């Protein structure tokens, strides 16, 4: 023993003494120091602790006595010689290995006191000290598990002594001390998990800290034990072992930094490339946890992570990017950025990493940074903005998804509105996954924000209220339609929650959400919303016909008319499938549903589609239907979720009517529309919805006839009366049994028909025209009005003409009784009266005026044209129809010829002329739905068709919209379908997009026979129209423009199946001659050659085979005539009519176009949204083929306008209802759905450039109309 160096305690050890065992050492300290250096204290204990026959009780008693005496001795005054005997006996095996816990507990306390009293020199050899410390920690491990364990005070004394006296540091001087240190760490971390007192945790921490501070080296196993506490599944301050590890690490950070770095390096840097990455991931997770709890440990690790950002190993680079991102997002992220700026900079560069996986890790990590690093918000937003345009779709989708994971407060305060709009723009991304994430993100954010929007929070309104409008605009794109509508249905307009106890009580809240959302929609978006609601679907709808076909198909077991039944079913499936993004999958799902042949599913669908279904029944039936579908055939669920939403009135139905009427009553009763308070805005939106119901789905009013009849008696509320009159008229037109029969109501309606409110007068006349006593009532009105035309003031005259326009069609016999007087007045006093420009109008370039600003004088002119048109339509079946229509047709063409004036020399106001030529063109479209009128219009078709190239944007847009509404249901002759292809040169994308959407939907939805008749066989007529186009010439400037018309047609219609037919048709154009002149014939032949060249080029590019067709084609005889003889035919076929070099012109034009296209960025952003009222520069341009106009509101035009194209089929257009919309409606009606006469917002038009077309068109009109009349 004397040969070994005595271990010594650290000089920094605090030496203490105590008087009694029960006192904690901290309380004893004050009593340990005596007054000066008195005589040394001697141990008075002289008993033997070892010996034969010593019982456990006796031994325990002796040890207690010894412990008491030792605890009272002061370290500075003790006579250590008196301790020699007990010092040696306490280490005897009979005591250290005794079976009794009490003996060992007291012996351990005595040994701890011996070490305290001998400090700083330990009175034991290295081996004895090893045994002693092993004995100490065995006792602590087995005994210190709770205050209810035996000898808890003794164990606590032992632990406290080790902590305060620091005698445990003697371990560091022992040979192979690393093993003992590892055991101590392992024992204490295991012991602390028993949820001991906070004081015990502190003492344990002191012991472990002392060991780390005094150790010359730290074994790797010790670091493993410490680090393991940070990788525990239950990491957190509620975990005692984690708390202990945090205390130890924070108190020894300077010492542990190097060891932590070494630990990290060993695990990560030295791994083989083919090894599993689990250990590496754990190491990175460890770094993240250390950063949260002990960031000072990572001083050497952060540079190591920075190096990982630069290594070639993709896994390391990805993990480093991910972990650093999470560390920056923690509460200490700002300090991390400040302390390690180079690491932050290198991490930022990972957003442009060559690997998509690293860029994805960067994007995913930025979620926490939006909140955790507010001072870096601008940079983060810039980075995410760039990643929205990343070449990899997964990156773009991840950025969009990130915003769906934000809570409301984060999205409101830590994200800018422009950034949210950029996320919304990804809803038009080329990739489906990106579109889905973008649309879901903004939908979820709106759902979170809606309560605050409803409460009028201006911050929420500014940040989120634009989202529904954006979704509605994007829903006009066929590729985006389903995803955008799903987001609208799920987040913006969700059905009442299933937890609602009584849906009927929740209905006002449901309607209020709709009206509140509409406050932030523009007119075009409200139109899209009405389409989305399903109100505009023609009934019985295609969805109802599908269910009926399924019933008849009977799961494939058909008893009779099998061939016809299958044909109808397949036609229905084909038409429905084209309305889905994946037509083939939709068709398969529809057939799979039919094979289920479950009567309950049919019944539930029919309940949902029934216009009389209440909200409560709709919710119940919808949920049962989807649940049953999921159980029966889960694969078809997505398709039928869309089917159900489109087929049912889930947004506006008959349950909405009472609430809508109440909202309308609460608003401004005068209906002037200028109120801005909450009630007024909601009333305006209720007005818009009720008007749309009247136009498109009046059957919804069926259960509310009494309410509507009662409401028209409230004459103190003119707007309510007008809306209810319109609703009653629409309902009575749908079913005449709903026409009023009681005398009081009829008298009231008669009075309305003769008053000065033109809206009430018009709808009153319409309502009376459905009554049983129609002839007498309408005749009385006609007589009263015709006798008062000369004496009525402007407002009453406007109301009278509104009534006349209505009755001219709905009560033609009554109208004809005074038609001579009426028509004479309308033509001479209204239409032929001058309309010079206002001298006070400073902006003479404006060619359009909003409906709210239309003067009574202009309104009368437009209504006068409607009178003429409706009179023709009313007598369409009569023998005198052509004679009666000839003057009107001549007048309409004259208006088109003269740019909106009846005579070329008239100096009319440009705004009046724009409105008049629009109304003339629309009237001709309506008249063309009658075959005998269509023949006359066809002879002058060029002048009507080029209205689509009018210099005024609003005229072009409204004309195209009305054309689509009529062409949808094939009400117009097939050759009218050439009109959309004239939009290829339109300077505004929305016109071209609307036309392209119509052609795409109509062509895909048409059966093969209709495709040929309405889209393929018209190719020759299209070439004939181009031959007569005022811009046609065989010059280098003009010919490429003609080629673009043909290319646009072929891009929309051509396919491998019909390319040979189109080639054959283009060749046939050289086998006939133009019916008018040789010049036009040569134009046609040149276009024939041009078309064949373009078709061959397209076939080559698509690897399509051009086959010769032996079929005979019947060409239109009205515009084409046969050649006089075979010799002339051969001469024309051999002659080349295209000028030399024409094909080179076209080739150069194509190369230039491709070069320009290659410069476009991969991900083009939609046009930025402009605020309404923002000034724009005026653009001039050519009329035909190059019509120009200043740019309108981007929010209205950006996605094109296909609001009349709904669910892949074109919405029903209640022709009479839409035709007779008032021009001079009150301002509150500006939010109603755009219809035939609804103008779009004011835009500054380009200059009038119709000069080149006038002479040629005038020849057509004068010669042909004059000849026919």
Secondary structure, DSSP 8 states (H G I E B T S, - for coil): -TTS---B--TT------S-TTS-HHHHHHHH--SS----B-------S--TT--HHHHHHHHHHHHHHHHHS-TTTB-GGGGHHHHHHTTSHHHHT-S-HHHHHHHHHHHHHHHHHHTTB-SS-HHHHHHHHHHHHHHHHHH-S-TTSTTHHHHHHHHHHHHHT-GGGGGGGSTTHHHHHHHHHHHHHHHGGGT--HHHHHHHHHHHHHHHHH-SS--HHHHHHHHHTTS-TT-STT-HHHHHHHHHHHHSHHHHHHHHHHHHHHHHTT--TTS-SHHHHHHHHHHHHHHHH-GGGGTTHHHHHHHHTTSS-HHHHHHHHHHHHHHHHSTTHHHHHHH-HHHHHHHHHGGG-SSHHHHHHHHHHHHHHHHHTGGGHHHHHHHHHHHTT-SSHHHHHHHHHHHHT--HHHHHHSS-HHHHHHHHHGGG-SSHHHHHHHHHHHHHHHHHHHHHHHTT-HHHHHHHTTHHHHHHHHTTSTTTHHHHHHHIIIIIS----TT-S-HHHHHHHHHHHHHHHHTT--HHHHHHHHHHHTTTS-SS-HHHHHHHHHHHHGGG---S-HHHHHHHHHHHHHHHHTTSSSHHHHHHHHHHHHHH--HHHHHHHHHHH-TT--HHHHHHHHHHHHHHHHHHHGGGHHHHHHHHHHHS--SS-GGGHHHHHHHHHHS-TT------SHHHHHHHHHHHHHHHHHHH-GGGGGGGHHHHHHHTT-TT-HHHHHHHHHHHHHHHHH-GGGS--SHHHHHHHHHHHTSS-HHHHHHHHHHHTTSTTHHHHHHHHHHHHHTTTTT--HHHHHHHHHHHHHHHHHSHHHHHTTHHHHHHHIIIIIITS-----TT-S-TT-----GGG--HHHHHHHHHHHHHHHHHHHTTTSTTHHHHHHHHHHHHHHHHHTTT-SSTT----HHHHHHHHHHHHHHHHHHTTSHHHHHHHHHTHHHHHGGGG-SSHHHHHHHHHHHHHHHTTT-S-GGGGGGGGGGTT-SSHHHHHHHHHHHHHHHHHS-HHHHIIIIITTHHHHHHHHHT-TT--SSHHHHHHHHHHHHHHHHHH--TTTHHHHHHHHHHGGGEEESS-HHHHHHHHHHHHHHHHHHHHHHHHHT-------------TTTEEE-S-HHHHHHHHHS--S-TTHHHHHHHHHHHHHHHHHTS-SS--------TT---------STTT--B----HHHHTT---TTEETTEE----HHHHHT--SS--GGGGGS---TT---S---B----THHHHHHHHHHIIIIIHHH-
